Amino acid sequence: MMPKRITGLLFALLMLPAVQAWADEFTDTIQIFSDAIESKPLMNSAYGYAVFPTIGKGGVGIGGAYGKGRVYEKGKHIGDTSMTQVTVGFQFGGQAYSQIIFFEDERALKEFTSGNFEFGAQASAVAITAGAQAQASTTGSSAGASGGKRDATTVGKYNKGMAIFTVAKGGLMYEASVGGQKFSYTAR
């Protein structure tokens, strides 16, 4: 019995740095969006936000994306969320990015946390690492550029009480596809 307890204790101690690193990933991502000129005003005034440190995206013809995040209300962690996306159209490659969704008011937060929430294909946000990229949606087109995650250039504003900002982390993906993001929420 004693060796099992010692093994369990050693395992718990070994996992402690991993849990700490995971928690820091959220703090670091929030700081990136707090420092970005374009998202800083919303970070300071939003009622709440959902933050995803890493969303992985890839596709060849049919594509998908997935990421796990946390939801905050007035700076307090109130639950966890996950994002899934399926896209169809011309696409090839893979990329990783961070994403934050700002909620303008309590109504927008409640809409997001009411269960399964979905952004349609027309919802868009753009952030670019070194280079150039453009994105078009049914509501118009947008483009931007930045030197990296510390200098995020983002295009986004409140639409129905929510605003989406992304920061590219790496990868390369060519795409002209259609798809929406679907979110699930679990209260803490």
C-alpha positions as a Markdown table, in Angstrom:
| # | Residue | x | y | z |
|---|---|---|---|---|
| 1 | Met | 0.0 | 0.0 | 0.0 |
| 2 | Met | 2.8 | 2.4 | 0.9 |
| 3 | Pro | 4.6 | 2.1 | -2.5 |
| 4 | Lys | 1.3 | 3.1 | -4.3 |
| 5 | Arg | 1.0 | 6.2 | -2.2 |
| 6 | Ile | 4.6 | 7.2 | -2.8 |
| 7 | Thr | 4.2 | 6.5 | -6.6 |
| 8 | Gly | 1.0 | 8.6 | -6.6 |
| 9 | Leu | 2.7 | 11.4 | -4.7 |
| 10 | Leu | 5.7 | 11.4 | -7.0 |
| 11 | Phe | 3.3 | 11.5 | -10.0 |
| 12 | Ala | 1.4 | 14.4 | -8.6 |
| 13 | Leu | 4.7 | 16.3 | -7.9 |
| 14 | Leu | 5.9 | 15.6 | -11.4 |
| 15 | Met | 2.7 | 16.9 | -12.9 |
| 16 | Leu | 2.7 | 20.1 | -11.0 |
| 17 | Pro | 5.0 | 22.0 | -13.5 |
| 18 | Ala | 2.8 | 20.9 | -16.3 |
| 19 | Val | -0.3 | 22.2 | -14.6 |
| 20 | Gln | 1.6 | 25.5 | -13.9 |
| 21 | Ala | 2.7 | 25.8 | -17.5 |
| 22 | Trp | -0.9 | 25.3 | -18.7 |
| 23 | Ala | -2.2 | 28.0 | -16.4 |
| 24 | Asp | 0.6 | 30.3 | -17.6 |
| 25 | Glu | -0.4 | 29.7 | -21.2 |
| 26 | Phe | -3.8 | 31.4 | -20.5 |
| 27 | Thr | -2.1 | 34.3 | -18.6 |
| 28 | Asp | 0.5 | 34.8 | -21.4 |
| 29 | Thr | -2.2 | 34.8 | -24.1 |
| 30 | Ile | -4.3 | 37.3 | -22.2 |
| 31 | Gln | -1.3 | 39.5 | -21.8 |
| 32 | Ile | -0.6 | 39.4 | -25.6 |
| 33 | Phe | -4.1 | 40.7 | -26.4 |
| 34 | Ser | -3.8 | 43.2 | -23.5 |
| 35 | Asp | -0.6 | 44.6 | -25.1 |
| 36 | Ala | -1.9 | 44.7 | -28.7 |
| 37 | Ile | -2.8 | 48.2 | -29.7 |
| 38 | Glu | -6.0 | 47.1 | -31.5 |
| 39 | Ser | -7.4 | 44.9 | -28.8 |
| 40 | Lys | -6.3 | 46.8 | -25.7 |
| 41 | Pro | -9.3 | 49.1 | -25.6 |
| 42 | Leu | -11.7 | 46.2 | -25.7 |
| 43 | Met | -9.7 | 44.3 | -23.1 |
| 44 | Asn | -10.0 | 47.3 | -20.8 |
| 45 | Ser | -13.8 | 47.8 | -21.4 |
| 46 | Ala | -15.3 | 44.3 | -22.2 |
| 47 | Tyr | -17.7 | 42.7 | -19.8 |
| 48 | Gly | -16.0 | 39.4 | -20.4 |
| 49 | Tyr | -14.0 | 37.3 | -22.8 |
| 50 | Ala | -13.2 | 33.8 | -24.0 |
| 51 | Val | -9.5 | 33.1 | -24.6 |
| 52 | Phe | -7.9 | 30.2 | -26.6 |
| 53 | Pro | -4.1 | 30.0 | -26.2 |
| 54 | Thr | -3.8 | 27.6 | -29.2 |
| 55 | Ile | -6.2 | 26.6 | -31.9 |
| 56 | Gly | -4.8 | 24.1 | -34.4 |
| 57 | Lys | -6.2 | 24.3 | -38.0 |
| 58 | Gly | -5.5 | 22.1 | -41.0 |
| 59 | Gly | -6.9 | 20.9 | -44.2 |
| 60 | Val | -6.6 | 19.4 | -47.6 |
| 61 | Gly | -10.0 | 20.1 | -49.4 |
| 62 | Ile | -11.9 | 19.5 | -46.2 |
| 63 | Gly | -10.4 | 21.0 | -43.1 |
| 64 | Gly | -11.0 | 21.5 | -39.4 |
| 65 | Ala | -9.8 | 23.3 | -36.4 |
| 66 | Tyr | -10.0 | 22.7 | -32.6 |
| 67 | Gly | -9.0 | 24.5 | -29.5 |
| 68 | Lys | -9.7 | 24.6 | -25.7 |
| 69 | Gly | -10.2 | 27.8 | -23.8 |
| 70 | Arg | -11.5 | 29.6 | -20.7 |
| 71 | Val | -14.3 | 32.1 | -20.3 |
| 72 | Tyr | -13.9 | 35.1 | -18.0 |
| 73 | Glu | -16.5 | 37.5 | -16.6 |
| 74 | Lys | -15.2 | 40.7 | -15.3 |
| 75 | Gly | -11.7 | 39.1 | -15.1 |
| 76 | Lys | -12.9 | 36.0 | -13.1 |
| 77 | His | -12.6 | 32.5 | -14.7 |
| 78 | Ile | -16.2 | 31.2 | -14.8 |
| 79 | Gly | -15.9 | 28.2 | -17.1 |
| 80 | Asp | -14.2 | 26.3 | -19.9 |
| 81 | Thr | -15.0 | 26.3 | -23.6 |
| 82 | Ser | -13.9 | 24.4 | -26.7 |
| 83 | Met | -14.1 | 25.4 | -30.3 |
| 84 | Thr | -14.5 | 23.1 | -33.3 |
| 85 | Gln | -14.7 | 24.1 | -37.0 |
| 86 | Val | -15.2 | 22.2 | -40.2 |
| 87 | Thr | -14.5 | 24.0 | -43.5 |
| 88 | Val | -15.1 | 23.0 | -47.1 |
| 89 | Gly | -13.4 | 24.5 | -50.1 |
| 90 | Phe | -9.9 | 25.0 | -51.5 |
| 91 | Gln | -7.5 | 24.7 | -48.6 |
| 92 | Phe | -4.1 | 23.1 | -48.0 |
| 93 | Gly | -1.8 | 23.3 | -45.0 |
| 94 | Gly | -1.9 | 23.9 | -41.3 |
| 95 | Gln | -1.5 | 26.6 | -38.8 |
| 96 | Ala | -1.8 | 27.5 | -35.1 |
| 97 | Tyr | -3.2 | 30.7 | -33.7 |
| 98 | Ser | -4.5 | 32.2 | -30.5 |
| 99 | Gln | -8.0 | 33.7 | -30.3 |
| 100 | Ile | -10.0 | 35.9 | -28.0 |
| 101 | Ile | -13.6 | 36.7 | -28.1 |
| 102 | Phe | -14.7 | 39.8 | -26.3 |
| 103 | Phe | -18.2 | 40.2 | -24.9 |
| 104 | Glu | -19.5 | 43.7 | -24.9 |
| 105 | Asp | -22.1 | 43.2 | -22.2 |
| 106 | Glu | -23.8 | 40.6 | -19.9 |
| 107 | Arg | -26.3 | 39.7 | -22.7 |
| 108 | Ala | -23.5 | 38.7 | -25.1 |
| 109 | Leu | -21.7 | 36.6 | -22.5 |
| 110 | Lys | -25.0 | 34.8 | -21.6 |
| 111 | Glu | -25.6 | 34.1 | -25.3 |
| 112 | Phe | -22.2 | 32.5 | -25.6 |
| 113 | Thr | -22.4 | 30.5 | -22.4 |
| 114 | Ser | -26.0 | 29.4 | -22.9 |
| 115 | Gly | -24.9 | 26.1 | -24.4 |
| 116 | Asn | -23.7 | 25.4 | -27.9 |
| 117 | Phe | -22.9 | 28.7 | -29.6 |
| 118 | Glu | -21.9 | 29.1 | -33.3 |
| 119 | Phe | -20.4 | 31.9 | -35.4 |
| 120 | Gly | -21.4 | 31.7 | -39.0 |
| 121 | Ala | -19.0 | 31.9 | -41.9 |
| 122 | Gln | -19.4 | 35.6 | -42.1 |
| 123 | Ala | -17.7 | 36.3 | -38.7 |
| 124 | Ser | -14.1 | 37.0 | -39.2 |
| 125 | Ala | -11.0 | 38.3 | -37.5 |
| 126 | Val | -7.5 | 38.7 | -39.0 |
| 127 | Ala | -4.1 | 38.8 | -37.5 |
| 128 | Ile | -1.0 | 38.3 | -39.5 |
| 129 | Thr | 2.6 | 37.4 | -38.7 |
| 130 | Ala | 5.3 | 38.8 | -41.0 |
| 131 | Gly | 4.1 | 38.8 | -44.6 |
| 132 | Ala | 0.8 | 39.7 | -46.1 |
| 133 | Gln | -2.6 | 38.0 | -46.2 |
| 134 | Ala | -6.1 | 39.1 | -47.0 |
| 135 | Gln | -9.4 | 37.6 | -45.9 |
| 136 | Ala | -12.8 | 38.1 | -47.5 |
| 137 | Ser | -16.2 | 37.4 | -46.0 |
| 138 | Thr | -19.8 | 38.0 | -46.9 |
| 139 | Thr | -19.6 | 41.3 | -45.0 |
| 140 | Gly | -16.6 | 42.6 | -46.8 |
| 141 | Ser | -12.9 | 42.0 | -46.9 |
| 142 | Ser | -10.0 | 42.8 | -44.6 |
| 143 | Ala | -6.2 | 42.7 | -44.5 |
| 144 | Gly | -3.4 | 43.4 | -42.2 |
| 145 | Ala | 0.2 | 42.7 | -41.2 |
| 146 | Ser | 2.3 | 42.5 | -38.1 |
| 147 | Gly | 5.8 | 41.6 | -37.0 |
| 148 | Gly | 4.7 | 38.8 | -34.6 |
| 149 | Lys | 2.6 | 38.0 | -31.7 |
| 150 | Arg | 3.9 | 40.9 | -29.6 |
| 151 | Asp | 2.8 | 43.3 | -32.3 |
| 152 | Ala | -0.5 | 41.9 | -33.2 |
| 153 | Thr | -2.4 | 43.7 | -35.9 |
| 154 | Thr | -6.0 | 42.6 | -35.6 |
| 155 | Val | -9.2 | 43.6 | -37.5 |
| 156 | Gly | -12.3 | 43.3 | -35.4 |
| 157 | Lys | -15.1 | 45.2 | -33.8 |
| 158 | Tyr | -18.2 | 44.4 | -31.9 |
| 159 | Asn | -20.8 | 42.6 | -34.0 |
| 160 | Lys | -23.9 | 41.6 | -32.1 |
| 161 | Gly | -22.0 | 42.3 | -28.8 |
| 162 | Met | -19.0 | 40.2 | -29.7 |
| 163 | Ala | -15.6 | 40.9 | -31.2 |
| 164 | Ile | -13.0 | 38.3 | -32.4 |
| 165 | Phe | -9.3 | 38.8 | -32.5 |
| 166 | Thr | -6.6 | 36.4 | -33.5 |
| 167 | Val | -2.8 | 36.2 | -33.3 |
| 168 | Ala | -1.0 | 33.8 | -35.7 |
| 169 | Lys | 1.5 | 31.5 | -33.9 |
| 170 | Gly | 2.9 | 29.6 | -36.9 |
| 171 | Gly | 2.3 | 27.5 | -39.9 |
| 172 | Leu | 1.1 | 28.2 | -43.4 |
| 173 | Met | -2.3 | 27.6 | -44.9 |
| 174 | Tyr | -3.8 | 28.5 | -48.3 |
| 175 | Glu | -7.5 | 28.6 | -48.2 |
| 176 | Ala | -10.6 | 29.8 | -49.9 |
| 177 | Ser | -13.2 | 28.0 | -47.8 |
| 178 | Val | -16.5 | 28.3 | -46.0 |
| 179 | Gly | -17.1 | 27.3 | -42.4 |
| 180 | Gly | -18.2 | 28.5 | -39.1 |
| 181 | Gln | -16.9 | 28.1 | -35.5 |
| 182 | Lys | -18.9 | 26.1 | -33.0 |
| 183 | Phe | -18.3 | 26.5 | -29.2 |
| 184 | Ser | -19.3 | 24.4 | -26.2 |
| 185 | Tyr | -19.3 | 25.8 | -22.7 |
| 186 | Thr | -19.0 | 24.1 | -19.3 |
| 187 | Ala | -19.5 | 26.2 | -16.1 |
| 188 | Arg | -16.7 | 26.0 | -13.6 |
